[in-house]
Amino acid sequence: MEFISVKNLKKSYGKENIFKNINFEVKKGEFVTLLGPSGCGKSTLLRCMAGLNSVDEGNIYVHGEEITGKSPKDRGIGMVFQNYALFPNLDVYDNIAFGLSVKGMNKEEIDKKVKNIVSLVQLEGKEHHFPSQLSGGQKQRTAIARSVIMEPKILLLDEPLSALDAKVRKTLRDELKKIQKHLNITTIFVTHDQEEALTISDRIFVMDKGNIVQMGTPEEVYTSPSSIFLAKFIGNYNIFDRKQIEVLFPEEKYDNLAIRPEAIYIKERGRNYEMSNFICKKAFIKNINILGNVIRYLTEINGIEIIVDLLNRGENKIYTVGSEVELMFLKKELKNLK
C-alpha cells in the first residue's frame, strides 16, 4: 500500500500555472527524487507537501490520512533546505535538540537522542561549535540531524547539496542515503542534478513545465527516456531527426532516434564482435575530451556530429583528431522517442 498519495494537485500564482494535475504515490521507506530543470515546479511542490505553500486544488494523503489542510507542524513532516536554516546563536547540540526542547522532552532523553543522531551524521566533536564555525557539509549534517531527530513520517529535502563543493556533495550524498535507509524514513528529494538523482534514488519522478513527464527507477529513466526532452536532460543522448536517420540508418522509418554515447563503440582490429548486433558506419574524429575514466570523442559522419564515450582503460588506443574510424551502433540501444 502507498504511504504517500498525491492526487490531482494544482498550484498557480496569478495566471501562471506552477504545476497541474500532479499525481503520484510513494511507498513506505522509499527514496524518491523530483528531478527537473530550474523553474519546473519541483520545489514549490515540495513546499506544498510540507504545508509551507497552499494548493489550489487536489489532495495529499499520508498513510491514508488527508493532510492537505493541516498546518506544517501537524503533518509529521521534516524538511531540510538548501540554505541550512540553522539558528546562528545556538551551537550544534542545541540546534539539533531544539525541536525536542520545544516539545518539552526531559533533558536526559534529549541528551540520549542527540548523542545518537550526532554519531549517525558523523558530527562527534562538533557539538559545541556554532554554525559560523562549521563547514558547509557540517552545517547540512546539522540541518539533517535536526529534522530526523524528530522522527518525522516523511523527510523532504529541497536541493540540500547544491550549495556544497563537488567533493563534499558526493560524500554527503552517499551518507544521506545511508542515513535514510538506516532510519527507514520515507524521503522525497529535490534536485536539478541528474547524476545526484541517478545515484541516490529508489525511483525518480522527472518534472518539466509543471508536469511529471516520467517515473521509474534510475535505470529505467536513464536507459528508456520517453521523450526528446528526457533524452536531452537525462543522458546526453545523440538524437537524430528524419533526415539524419536517412543518412545513418536508412532501413529505419522513424521520425527520430536516440542512442547513448556509451552504446556506440569504435571498432578495434583483431577483436571479435557479434556483428549482427551492430550497425557500422565510417566516421572521422573531430575532437577528444578526457573526462577522467571516460574518453569522449566527437565524431562526424557526412556532417552529422555524434558523441561517443569509451571507458578510459590504460590499454585502450586513444584516437587522434582527424582519424578515420568505424563506429558500431548497438542496435538494441537505438530508441524511438515521442
N, C-alpha and C positions, 0 to 999 in steps of 0.2 A: 504493500500500500504506500502511496505517495506521502511524504512528510510535509512538503510544501506544495501548495497548489495555487497557481495564479491564473485567473480566468478573466478574459476579455478586458484587460487593463488598458485604460486610455488616459493620457495626460497631455494637456496643451497649455501654452502661455499665450493668451490672446488668440490670434488666428493661427499661430504656429503650433502644429502637432509635434510634440516631442516623441511620443510613441503611441501606437494604436493597436488594438486587438492583440495584446500580448497574452499568450497562453503557454504555460509550461508547468512541469511537475518535477520535483526533486525528491529523491529517496533519503531516508534517514542515514546520516553519516556520509553522504555523498559530497564530493568536492566539485562544484560546478563553476565554470568561468563564463562570464559575459564578456565576449571579445568583440571589439569593433573599433573603427576609426573614431577620432575625436568628433564630438557632436552627434553621435548616432543615438544617444538617449540612454546609454547603459548606466551612467552614474545617477541620473535622475530616477531611473527605475529602481536602483538600489536604495535611494533615499526615500522613495515611496514605500518600499517594503519595510524600511525602518520606522516609518511614520514621521519622518522629518519633512516630507512634502505630501500634500494630499493628492488623491487621484480624482479624475473627473468621472470615470465610470469603471466598473469592474470590481472584482473581489479577490482578496488574499486570504488563504486558509493555511493554518499551521496545525498539523496533527488533527485535522477535521474541524478545528475551531476557527471561525472567521475573526480576523484581526484588523480588517480594513479600517474601521472607525476608531480603533483603540489608540491611546496616546503612546508615544515611544516607550515610556517606562513600563507600560503594561503588556508589551509584546513579547518579552522574553528574548530580545534580540540584542546582540553585542555588535558594535560597529567600530572599525578601525579606518582612520582617514590617512590620506597621503601626507598631510602636514603634522601628523602625530597627535596634536591637540592635548599635549601634556600640560599640567599645572606647573608653571615655572618656579613657583615658590615652595613646591613640595619636592622632596627627594624621591628616588626611585621607589623605595619601600612605601612611602605614603601615597605616591601616585597609584601604585598597584592596589594598595589597601583601601583607597578612597571609597569605592562603592560599597565595600563590606562595612566600613565605618558608618556610612550614611544609613545602612540597614540596621545598625545597632548591634552588630555581632560583637561578642566579647573579645577582649584583646588576645587571649590565649588562642582562641580559634582562628582569629585573623592572622596571628603570627605563624601558626602552623600552615595555613593555606598559602600565605605569601612566600614562605620558605620553599614550599613545594613547587610553586609556579616559577619562582626565581631560578630554581635549579633546572626546571624544564626548558626555560628560554635562555639558559646559559648567561645569567647576569650576576652570578656569585661574585662578591667583592665590590659590586657597584650599588649596593642597596642604599647607601647614604650619599651618593652622588646626585647633584641636581641636573636637570635637563641641559643646562648650559655647559656642563662638564662631560656630556656624553657625545659619542659619535652618532651619525645618522642611523646606523644599524642598531646601536644600543637604544636610541630613542624609540625606534619602531618595535624592538623587542619589548620595551616597557609598555608601549601602547597595546600591543597584542596581549601581554600578560594582564593588563588592567581589564581588558574585555573578557578574556577566557576565565579569569578567577571568579567571575560572577556566575559561571556555569550557564551561559545562555543556551536556549534551544537551538539558536541559529547564530552563526558568525558571518557578518557582512564585511567585506574588505574592499575599500574603494581605492584602487591603484596604490596600495601601501608600499610598493617597492620602487615606484617610478622616480622618487627623489634621490635614490641612492646610486653610488657609482657602480659600474658593471660588475666588478668582482664581489662586492658586498651584496649586491642584488641577487646574484646567483647563489651565494652561500645561504642568505636568509630565505630565499625561495625554497631551497631544499629543506631547511629547518622548519619552515612554516608547514610544509606538507607532513613532516614527521609529527609535529605538534598536533595538527588536525587529526591525523589517524590515531595518535595516542589517546586523545580525548574523545574521539568519535563525534566531533561536532559537525553538524550539517553546515556546510560553508558555501557561500556564493562570493566569488572573487571577480573584481572588475579590472580589466587591463586592455590596453591597445597593443600590447607586445605579443606577437604571435608565438615566439619561442617560449615565453613565460607560460602562456596558456597551454601549449602542447606538452610542456614538461610537467606541469603541476596538477592538471585536471583529471578527474574521472570522466567528465563529459564537458563539452564546450557548446555554448549557445552563441552563434555568431550574429551580431546585430549590424544593420545598415539602414540608415534613414528611418529610424524608429520602428523597425521590424526585426523580428528574429528570422533570419533567412536560412539558417541550417543548424540542426542539432545533431550531436553524435560524439562518439569517443574521439580522442585526439587522432587516432589512426584513420577513422572514418572521415573526419573533416579534412585531414591533410591529403589523403590519397584519393578521395572521391568528392571533390568540390562539386556543388550542384549548379554553379553559375560562373560566368566570366568574372564577376566581382570577386567571388570566393577564390577562384584560381589565382587571380592577381594579388589578393590580400593575404592569403594564407601561405602559398607555397612557391612564389616566384616562378610560376609555370611559364613555359613557352606557349603562346596562344596564336593559332593560325586561322586566318579568315578563309573564305571560299577560294579566292584567287591563289593564295599561298598553298592551300591544300591541293589545288590542281597541279601545282609545280612539284610539291613534295610527295604527295600521296594520291596520285590521280585515280586510283581504284576506289578511294573513299568518296562518298557522296554527301558528306555533312557540310553544314554552313560554317562550322568551326570545330577545331580540335585543339586539345591542350595536352602537354606532356611535361612532367617534372624534369629539371635539368639532370638529376641523378639517374633518370631512366633512359638516358642516352649514353651510349658508350663510344669510344674511339677504338676501332678495330686494330688489334695488335697482331703482328706477324708471328706465326708459329703457335698461336693459341687456337684451340678448337672451340667452335661455337655451334650451337644448335640453330642453324641459320633460318630454319622455318619460323623461329620466334621473333625475327627481326625484319625491319625494312632498312635497307642500306642505301646511303647516298654519299657522293663525294662532296667534300666541303673544304674551305680554307680557314685557317686560324687567323682571326683579326686582332685579338687581344688576349692577354693572360693575366689573371689575378691570383695570387697565392693567399688563400683565406685560412691560414692555419692548417687544419687537417684536410682541407678541400682545395683543389685546384680548379678555378673557374675559367673556362675557355669561352670566349665569344667567337663563334664561328659564323660562316656565311655560305649559303647555297643560293646561287642566282639572285643575289641581292636581298635574300631573306636572312635576317640575323637569328641565330639560335644559341642559347646558353647551354653549356654542358658542364656539369660538376662531376669531377672524378676524385676519388679518395687519394689523398697525398701520401702514398706509400713510398718508402725510400727507393724501392726497386723499380717504380714506375718511370717510364720515359716522360720527360717534360717537353712538349712540342713547342716549337718556336713560331713566332708570328710570321705568317706567310706560308707556313707548311700546308701541303695538301694532305688531308686525312679522309678516312671513310667513317662516317657517322653511322651508328647502329641504333635505330629506334626500336625499343621494346614494344611490340605490337599491343600486348595486353594493357600497357600503360597509357595508350592513346585514349583520351577522354573526350566525348562529345558533350558540350555544355549548352545550357539554356541561354 
